[in-house]
Amino acid sequence: MTRLLSRRAAPAALLLLTAPVSGCAPPGPPAHSRVVDLTHPYDETTIYWPTQPLFEHTLTEGQADAGFWYASGTFAAAEHGGTHVDAPSHFWRGGSPVDAIAPERLIGPGAVVDVTASCRDDRDYRVTVEDFQRWERRHGRIPRGAIVLLRTGFGAFYPDRERYMGTAARGPEAVADLHFPGLHPDAARWIANERAIGAIGLDTPSIDHGPSADFAAHVALFERDVPAFENVANLDLLPETGATIVALPMKIRDGSGAPLRIVALLP
């Protein structure tokens, strides 16, 4: 076997071959980290835009004739629903589709901007440039390559559609009744133009607030090729600084978005 290995690969391979094995558990994160899952599961309660079809999953399982257990399923899902990424192509002609987003943009230091108090008083609140600048006065400049996460507090309402979105109704007519916080277009332009962030996300159904009719925050971000994460879970478990965010979407060729598995590594 070793004759087939290149000189460069041989040392690493030999280490693997000679390393002691203790159990069958896969390696976990570094010992100094703990992992926080920021992803809602996909099931019959998954929240989608009122005009989008709901998640469907069909599972077949049972004992095979040969004696082993077997399970296999099929699923159908819109690109935009549950914890997912909006690729820049979603609202910008020529923007990157999801398969073209560089992985380096999806892993970076977390900058959690807490606006829960403002959103408690106004469910249509839009995060401002001042909110970002207030964060920087406490923590310093938003790092290059940061994953900026907006904590509105609305994640606590998921998956209650009425409390989370403002309405439990579905269909085109329900869009007019959406009420939840988002990002102000001026703040979207500022963060995209003035800070070299990797991506931005939040714990609501859209980076634009519920009443938006022009989706100007989407446009401002995607014009600069900045991806957005929506329906992010468990932001209340993160510190404002110190986490490393890993956000890896399904790699759908030419997709305008995709389901996202996002986690935070904490010291």
N, C-alpha and C positions, 0 to 999 in steps of 0.2 A: 504493500500500500504506500509506503513512504517513497518509493521510486516515482510515484505519480505526482508528488507534491513539488511545487516550485521551491527554490531556496528561500524565497521570502515567506512563503506560507508554512514551511516546515516547522519552524520553532513554535508558532502558535498552535499548529495542529498537534505537535508532540505534547505540548502542555495539556491540551484537551484529553489526549489519549492516556496520559499518565496521572492526571489530577484525580485525587480521591473522590469517590462518590458517596454522598451521605443522603440517602433517600432519593425520592423521585421528584420532589417539589422543584418547580422552575425557580430561577433566581429572581429575587425581588428587587425593589429599588435600593439605593444605597442605604446603609444602616442609619445614617444621620437624617434621613428623610421619612416623612409620612405622606401618604397619597390621599388627596381629597378628590372624589369623583364629582365633576361639575356637569354631568350629563343626565338628563331625564331618560328613563327607559322608553322604548317604543312599544306601545300596546293600544288597547281600545280607548284609553283615556288621553292619548297624545294629542296635543293642541296643534291645530293647523289653522291657517287663515280661513275665514268663513267660506270662501269660494273654492277651497281646495278639497279634494277627496281625503277621507280619513285613512289611517294606516290599516292595512289588512294583513293578517298572518294566519296561515293554515298549517297545522302541524300534523304529520302522520307519524305514529309511533306504535311500537308493539314488539312482541317476541317473534323473531323470524323462525322459519321452519328448521333452520340449522341450529337453533338454540340460543343465538346471541340476541341481545336487545338492539333495536335499531330505531332511530328517530331522524326525520328529515322534514323540512318545512319549506314553504314558499311565502314570500311577502311582496306586497305592492305598496309603494309610498310616493307621494309627491316630493320633489327636491326640497321644498321649503316647509318644514314642520318639525315639531319637537326641537331638540337641541341640534342646531344645524349651522352651516356656514352659508352666507351669501357671497358668491363669487362676484368680482367686479363686473363681469358680463351681465349680471342680473339687471343693472340699471345704467350701463354705459356701453354704447356700441364700440366694439374693439377692446373692451376690458377683458382681463384674463378669465377664462373659464376655470372651473374648480380644479381640473387636472393640471393646469398650468401654474397654479399658485406654488411658488417655491417653498419647499418644506421649512426653509430657514425663517420664513415669515410666520410660521405657525408654532414656533418654539421660542420662548423668550421670557424675560423677567416680567412678572405681573405687577401692574400698577392699578390698584383697586380704588376707584373714586366713589366715595360713599355719599349718595344724595338722598338717603332714605327719609330724612327729616323733611326735605323739600317736597318729596313725592307723597309723603303722608298728608300734607296740606293741599296738594294739587295733583290729582291722578293724571292730569295731562301735562305734567311738568316736563320741560326740555332742559337737558344738561347744558350749561353755559360755558363760555370761555373762562369766566370767573371761577367756576367750579374746578376747572383744570389748574388754573393759576393758584387757587387756594391750596390744592394738593401739593403743588410745587413749592409753595412757601413753607410747607411742613416737611417735605421729603426731598427737596431738590428737583432738578430738571428731570422730566420723564425720560427714562433711559432710551438710548437708541435700540431699536428692535423690540421694544416693550409690547406686551399684550395688555392693552388698556381695557379694564372691565368696569362697567358702570353698575354699581349696586344700588338699585332703586327700592329694594325691599319687596317687590312684587313677586319674586320667586316663591315667597311664602304662600301665595294663593294658588300656585300650580298644583293640580290640573283643573281647578274649579274655573270653568270658562267665564262665568259671569263676573266673578271677582277679579280674575286675571286679565280679561280682555275688555270688560265693560258690558259684554252681552254674551249670552249663551246661544243666541240665534245663529243660524247658518244661511248661506246664500248671499247673493250680491247686495240685497237690501240691508243685511246686517252690518256691512262695512261702515255705514254712516253712524253706527252706535258704538264704535270702538273707542275706548278711553283707557289709555295707559301711558306711562312716561316714555320718553325717547331722548334723542340727541338733537339739539338745536342745529340747524344748518350752518349758522355762523361758527359754532363750536366744531362742527365736522370739518369745515374748511380750515379752521385754525389748527386742529390736531393733525390734519393730513398735510398741510403745507409747512407748518412750523416745527413739527416734531417728526422724526424719522421712525415712526412706530411700525411694528409688524402687522398688527391687526387690532380691532376693537370689538368688544362684545358687551352684552347686557342681559339682564334677567327679565326681559319682556318679549312679546312676540315680534317686535320690529325695532330697528335702529331709529326709525322715525316714530314720533309719538302717534297714539291712536287716531286722532282727528286728521292726520296729514292727508292731503289730497294730491300733493305734488312730489312727495318722497324726496325732498330736496337734500336731506342729510345723506340718504343713499347715494344720490348723484354726486355730491361733494366728495364723498369718500372714494367712490368707484372711479371717478375721473382721475384720481391719483393712485388708483390700483390698490387701495387698502381694503382687504376683506373685512366682513362683519360677521360676528357670531350672535345668534339670537336664541332665546329660551335657555340661557345658561343657568345651571342649577347650583345651589349651595354656595352662593357668593357670600352669605353671612358667615361661612366658616373660614374665610380667608382674611389674613392681615392686609393692610393697605400696601405694604411692601414686603419683600423677602421670599415670595413664592416664585417658583418657575412653572410656567404654563406650557403644557403640551396639548395641542389641539389638532388632531388628525382626522380629516374627513374621508368619506368614501371617495375614491378617485374615479369619478364619472367623467368619461371623455366628453368634452364640450358642455359639461353640466353648468347651469347657472347657480347651482347650490348643491348641497349634499348633507346627509346625516353626519353628525360630528361626534366623535368621542373625545372629550376634553377633560383633562385632569390637571391638578395642581400638585407640585412637589413642594413640601414645606420642610424647613430645617428641623 
